[in-house]
Amino acid sequence: MHHRYDVIVVGAGGAGLMSALYAAKGGVSVACISKLYPTRSHTGAAQGGIGAALGNIQEDHWEWHMFDTVKGGDYLTDQDAAEVFSKDIIDVVYELEHMGLPFSRTPEGKIAQRKFGGHTRDFGKAAVERSCYAKDRTGHMILQTLYQQNVKEGTLFFNEFHVTDLLIENGRCTGVVAYELSTGELHTFHAKAVILAAGGYGRVFKITSNALTLTGDLMSIYYRKGLPLEDMEFYQFHPTGLAKLGILVTEGIRGEGGILRNSNLERFMERYAPSIKDLAPRDIVARSMTTEIREGRGVGKDKDAIYIDLTHLPREVIEGKLAEITDLARTYLGQDPVKDLVMVQPTAHYAMGGIPTDLNGLCLSDGNGGSIEGLYAAGEQACVSLHGANRLGTNSLGDLVVFGRRAGKYAAEYARQVEFGDLPDDPEADSRQEFERLRTSNGKENAAGIRKDLQETMMKNVGIFRNGKDMAYQVEYIKELKARYANVAVADPSRKYNSELIEALETGFLLDCAEAMASSAVNRTESRGAHDREDFHSRDDVNWLKHTMAYKDLNNPGNVIIGYKPVALKGFTRSFEPKPRVY
Ligand SMILES: Cc1cc2nc3c(=O)[nH]c(=O)nc-3n(C[C@H](O)[C@H](O)[C@H](O)COP(=O)(O)OP(=O)(O)OC[C@H]3O[C@@H](n4cnc5c(N)ncnc54)[C@H](O)[C@@H]3O)c2cc1C
């Protein structure tokens, strides 16, 4: 079946909904395609908040936010992106408020703000209250608010449609192909502009805070066309997932005063980050916890967890501002934060890398300024290089709405100026072939087994602490998994709501994301941000102050070609750090 819209948005999380809204406000026809019902997108799980220098509790400035973002990103952040972001987010938070987002309030009625890891005042002097929040349901409220606004603006939704291919002809994107889950039918969506906002790929790891559906589909589809993925080696582990389960315990829990303790009940973060302690950036906290565990001071049966202590906080705070996570700890671990220490463990959380874009969301085809006409991206699956080597908490929700808004605006502007481009003769051919292969194969492999082997080995070999030997092994192992994947068969060939078939397809996407990640990681011989190598312990700005661009070698399957892109600098450098000057 064929459809035609000026702008197609893939994904209905915060980034997809914000870009769809702004495209629709741009006076063009807009359809949003999502494999989930929009308000079930992972954005809905975001608890901690959205950082903006409103200064409602203490003095704050966008320059301070910009500095924290660059420093948190270990100087790999593109500073032009950080500048646009830190300025725009103030305006966007007020815009969300005016759309009706029910932010928590200060006693005088302003938007409430709380502290969050890595957010400081006066260029690193002390923690500042910058995270705007709606209790611990900020992401949920963002989705509800933006979904309502889209309905009002006339955006059309195709829910439970799984995008399987991007149509790119002669350097221009002319649409997408999607599989309708309820019928098993393929659809072609012809468009003047396409915005990709399909979220992250945390399911490449065994312990993750990410929803089951976060399988990097569109990153992989982009990469399969020989187009680059940027900075894939940088993957953030959040310090606090519920032990064994990975379910996220918001950083807001430390913002509200929660303390990490080891088996001696010692507040060990005092040793690793004496000034901001438990509120140090995530990579530092996750590594400190892992070091404590490795040195035998972990807790729990396998001594692989750490305690978070809230018992000194008032019950109203625990059950009020931290209601969601209190409920999860009680339900899943039988531990009550009001009186018990709760067991947590670092959990794979956020992809800093992804589809490279410029500041307007336009997708880049190389590291030299090349782009794909009519194709835009925003959100976790995109890489505008705001987060560099490590993202600060609350900066992702901000990224979704700031760069989602820009992508929507510019896609609509482009769509108003051009005619529809040509579609290939049989746009659905590749997708049809892949589904038929999976459905009719008599191979002996099953996708679930491959996915499990991938997740376990990625956790072990390309996880929090890395070294060349293990990563090189993983690169080879992924080739083996891909060979096994070529023999995957599904037991159930039916067409309606065939989740086995979709999960098999998603496993293929995960394998590509893992390939780009492991190859980029083994190639970067330094430690920076979330990429921590035991064999190259220092940061090396002379050789590595550059972005990685990983390309699938289309002539040599399994091979990855690595290129680079310069980092955009704007005044903040490492030498700035010890002696701050006003930017
Ligand atoms: C538990 C948790 C808590 C978090 N808390 C915070 C926080 O407090 N503050 C913060 O700043 N960040 C937080 N983050 C990070 C942040 O929430 C995410 O990075 C962000 O929500 C991603 O939004 P998105 O719009 O890019 O994608 P998502 O919200 O993940 O949405 C992806 C969309 O793409 C669609 N999709 C995917 N593949 C396909 C396909 N093949 N075809 C069609 N549709 C597809 C899905 O249906 C979905 O609608 C948190 C993340 C997690 C996991």
The ligand as an SDF file (V2000), in Angstrom:
LIG
                    3D

 53 58  0  0  0  0  0  0  0  0999 V2000
   14.7310    4.3570   32.3290 C   0  0  0  0  0  0  0  0  0  0  0  0
   15.2730    5.5980   31.6860 C   0  0  0  0  0  0  0  0  0  0  0  0
   15.2460    6.8140   32.3720 C   0  0  0  0  0  0  0  0  0  0  0  0
   15.7560    7.9730   31.7840 C   0  0  0  0  0  0  0  0  0  0  0  0
   15.7100    9.1590   32.4770 N   0  0  0  0  0  0  0  0  0  0  0  0
   16.1310   10.3110   31.8820 C   0  0  0  0  0  0  0  0  0  0  0  0
   16.0020   11.5590   32.5380 C   0  0  0  0  0  0  0  0  0  0  0  0
   15.4810   11.6700   33.6290 O   0  0  0  0  0  0  0  0  0  0  0  0
   16.4470   12.6680   31.9000 N   0  0  0  0  0  0  0  0  0  0  0  0
   17.0130   12.6080   30.6610 C   0  0  0  0  0  0  0  0  0  0  0  0
   17.3970   13.6420   30.1360 O   0  0  0  0  0  0  0  0  0  0  0  0
   17.1170   11.4110   30.0130 N   0  0  0  0  0  0  0  0  0  0  0  0
   16.6980   10.2730   30.6000 C   0  0  0  0  0  0  0  0  0  0  0  0
   16.8070    9.0670   29.9350 N   0  0  0  0  0  0  0  0  0  0  0  0
   17.2420    9.0540   28.5450 C   0  0  0  0  0  0  0  0  0  0  0  0
   16.0980    9.5020   27.6590 C   0  0  0  0  0  0  0  0  0  0  0  0
   14.8700    9.2070   28.2500 O   0  0  0  0  0  0  0  0  0  0  0  0
   16.1520    8.8310   26.3040 C   0  0  0  0  0  0  0  0  0  0  0  0
   17.4160    9.0300   25.7440 O   0  0  0  0  0  0  0  0  0  0  0  0
   15.1010    9.4530   25.4020 C   0  0  0  0  0  0  0  0  0  0  0  0
   13.8340    9.3610   25.9940 O   0  0  0  0  0  0  0  0  0  0  0  0
   15.0640    8.8590   24.0260 C   0  0  0  0  0  0  0  0  0  0  0  0
   14.0180    9.4780   23.3530 O   0  0  0  0  0  0  0  0  0  0  0  0
   13.7790    9.2660   21.8070 P   0  0  0  0  0  0  0  0  0  0  0  0
   12.6420   10.1460   21.4150 O   0  0  0  0  0  0  0  0  0  0  0  0
   15.0660    9.4410   21.0900 O   0  0  0  0  0  0  0  0  0  0  0  0
   13.3860    7.7450   21.6900 O   0  0  0  0  0  0  0  0  0  0  0  0
   12.3090    6.8250   22.4760 P   0  0  0  0  0  0  0  0  0  0  0  0
   11.5390    7.5760   23.4910 O   0  0  0  0  0  0  0  0  0  0  0  0
   13.0230    5.6030   22.8780 O   0  0  0  0  0  0  0  0  0  0  0  0
   11.2910    6.4930   21.3220 O   0  0  0  0  0  0  0  0  0  0  0  0
   11.6820    5.7090   20.2170 C   0  0  0  0  0  0  0  0  0  0  0  0
   10.5110    5.6680   19.2720 C   0  0  0  0  0  0  0  0  0  0  0  0
   10.9180    5.0610   18.0620 O   0  0  0  0  0  0  0  0  0  0  0  0
    9.9770    4.1170   17.6640 C   0  0  0  0  0  0  0  0  0  0  0  0
   10.7000    3.1110   16.8550 N   0  0  0  0  0  0  0  0  0  0  0  0
   11.8680    2.5030   17.1070 C   0  0  0  0  0  0  0  0  0  0  0  0
   12.2090    1.6760   16.1030 N   0  0  0  0  0  0  0  0  0  0  0  0
   11.2260    1.7920   15.1870 C   0  0  0  0  0  0  0  0  0  0  0  0
   10.9830    1.1990   13.9320 C   0  0  0  0  0  0  0  0  0  0  0  0
   11.8170    0.3170   13.3950 N   0  0  0  0  0  0  0  0  0  0  0  0
    9.8440    1.5410   13.2780 N   0  0  0  0  0  0  0  0  0  0  0  0
    8.9530    2.4210   13.8090 C   0  0  0  0  0  0  0  0  0  0  0  0
    9.1520    3.0150   14.9880 N   0  0  0  0  0  0  0  0  0  0  0  0
   10.2660    2.7030   15.6640 C   0  0  0  0  0  0  0  0  0  0  0  0
    9.3680    3.5750   18.9290 C   0  0  0  0  0  0  0  0  0  0  0  0
    8.0790    3.0740   18.6890 O   0  0  0  0  0  0  0  0  0  0  0  0
    9.3300    4.8520   19.7800 C   0  0  0  0  0  0  0  0  0  0  0  0
    8.1610    5.5720   19.5390 O   0  0  0  0  0  0  0  0  0  0  0  0
   16.3010    7.9020   30.4930 C   0  0  0  0  0  0  0  0  0  0  0  0
   16.3170    6.6880   29.7950 C   0  0  0  0  0  0  0  0  0  0  0  0
   15.8190    5.5500   30.4030 C   0  0  0  0  0  0  0  0  0  0  0  0
   15.9090    4.2510   29.6490 C   0  0  0  0  0  0  0  0  0  0  0  0
  1  2  1  0
  2  3  1  0
  2 52  2  0
  3  4  2  0
  4  5  1  0
  4 50  1  0
  5  6  2  0
  6  7  1  0
  6 13  1  0
  7  8  2  0
  7  9  1  0
  9 10  1  0
 10 11  2  0
 10 12  1  0
 12 13  2  0
 13 14  1  0
 14 15  1  0
 14 50  1  0
 15 16  1  0
 16 17  1  0
 16 18  1  0
 18 19  1  0
 18 20  1  0
 20 21  1  0
 20 22  1  0
 22 23  1  0
 23 24  1  0
 24 25  2  0
 24 26  1  0
 24 27  1  0
 27 28  1  0
 28 29  2  0
 28 30  1  0
 28 31  1  0
 31 32  1  0
 32 33  1  0
 33 34  1  0
 33 48  1  0
 34 35  1  0
 35 36  1  0
 35 46  1  0
 36 37  1  0
 36 45  1  0
 37 38  2  0
 38 39  1  0
 39 40  1  0
 39 45  2  0
 40 41  1  0
 40 42  2  0
 42 43  1  0
 43 44  2  0
 44 45  1  0
 46 47  1  0
 46 48  1  0
 48 49  1  0
 50 51  2  0
 51 52  1  0
 52 53  1  0
M  END
$$$$
